[in-house]
Amino acid sequence: MEASAVVDLGPHLVPEVIRHAQLGLSWKVVAVLENWTTLRYHEAVGTHAETRRFRVLVSGPLPGDPDADGEVVMIVRRYGDRQGWWICPDEIPREPS
């Protein structure tokens, strides 16, 4: 399930820190695994289409167990018809560190 997020972008316009907008949880980006932008950005504005997507390895609270820290792959998206960033986990969480 996707959740609204606040994303701090670094100098190369890729996520560095991701914060869950409602829960106050935050993750530090360890690695950017995918960096994608639609070629038809202007056509996607106002539609449900993705306009931007990152697949990132993050360190922080694990999905389903926010009291445990570890690394997990997260998807970070923007859509043509929504404000802000949207996040969801991509893989099964790794072992807590």
C-alpha positions as CSV (number, residue, x, y, z in Angstrom):
1,M,0.0,0.0,0.0
2,E,1.4,3.4,-0.9
3,A,1.7,6.2,1.5
4,S,2.4,9.9,1.1
5,A,6.0,11.0,1.8
6,V,8.4,13.9,2.0
7,V,11.5,13.3,0.0
8,D,14.8,15.3,0.4
9,L,16.6,15.2,-2.9
10,G,20.4,15.5,-3.2
11,P,22.5,17.5,-5.6
12,H,21.8,15.0,-8.5
13,L,18.1,15.2,-7.8
14,V,17.9,11.7,-6.3
15,P,16.4,10.9,-2.9
16,E,18.7,11.1,0.1
17,V,16.2,11.0,3.0
18,I,12.6,9.8,2.9
19,R,10.0,10.6,5.6
20,H,6.5,9.0,5.9
21,A,4.2,12.0,5.9
22,Q,1.7,10.6,8.5
23,L,3.8,8.4,10.7
24,G,6.9,10.5,11.1
25,L,9.2,7.5,10.2
26,S,12.3,8.3,8.2
27,W,14.8,6.3,6.1
28,K,18.3,7.2,4.8
29,V,18.9,6.2,1.2
30,V,21.9,3.8,1.0
31,A,21.8,3.3,-2.8
32,V,19.7,4.3,-5.8
33,L,18.9,1.1,-7.7
34,E,16.6,2.7,-10.4
35,N,16.1,6.2,-11.6
36,W,13.3,6.6,-14.1
37,T,11.3,9.5,-15.7
38,T,8.6,9.1,-18.3
39,L,9.6,10.4,-21.8
40,R,6.0,11.7,-22.1
41,Y,6.0,13.8,-19.0
42,H,3.7,16.6,-20.3
43,E,1.2,14.0,-21.6
44,A,1.1,12.3,-18.2
45,V,0.3,15.5,-16.2
46,G,-3.3,15.3,-14.9
47,T,-3.4,11.5,-15.4
48,H,-2.9,8.5,-13.1
49,A,0.4,7.7,-14.9
50,E,3.7,7.7,-13.1
51,T,5.9,10.6,-14.1
52,R,8.9,9.8,-11.9
53,R,10.1,6.6,-10.1
54,F,13.1,5.7,-7.9
55,R,13.9,2.2,-6.6
56,V,16.2,2.7,-3.6
57,L,17.8,0.7,-0.9
58,V,17.1,2.4,2.4
59,S,18.1,2.0,6.0
60,G,15.6,2.6,8.8
61,P,12.4,1.2,10.3
62,L,11.2,-2.1,8.7
63,P,7.7,-2.3,7.1
64,G,5.4,-4.1,9.5
65,D,7.8,-3.7,12.4
66,P,8.8,0.0,12.8
67,D,10.5,-0.7,16.1
68,A,13.2,-2.8,14.2
69,D,15.8,-1.2,12.0
70,G,17.3,-2.7,8.9
71,E,17.6,-2.3,5.1
72,V,14.7,-2.6,2.7
73,V,14.2,-1.8,-1.0
74,M,11.6,1.0,-1.4
75,I,9.8,2.4,-4.4
76,V,9.4,6.2,-4.5
77,R,6.9,7.6,-7.1
78,R,5.3,10.8,-8.4
79,Y,2.1,10.7,-10.4
80,G,0.6,13.1,-13.0
81,D,-2.6,13.7,-11.0
82,R,-1.3,13.8,-7.3
83,Q,0.8,16.2,-5.3
84,G,4.0,15.1,-3.7
85,W,5.8,11.7,-3.5
86,W,4.4,8.3,-2.8
87,I,6.3,5.3,-1.2
88,C,5.9,1.6,-0.7
89,P,8.2,-1.3,0.1
90,D,9.5,-3.3,-2.8
91,E,11.0,-6.5,-1.3
92,I,10.8,-8.6,1.9
93,P,12.8,-6.7,4.6
94,R,16.3,-7.9,5.3
95,E,17.4,-9.1,8.7
96,P,17.5,-6.3,11.4
97,S,20.9,-4.8,11.9
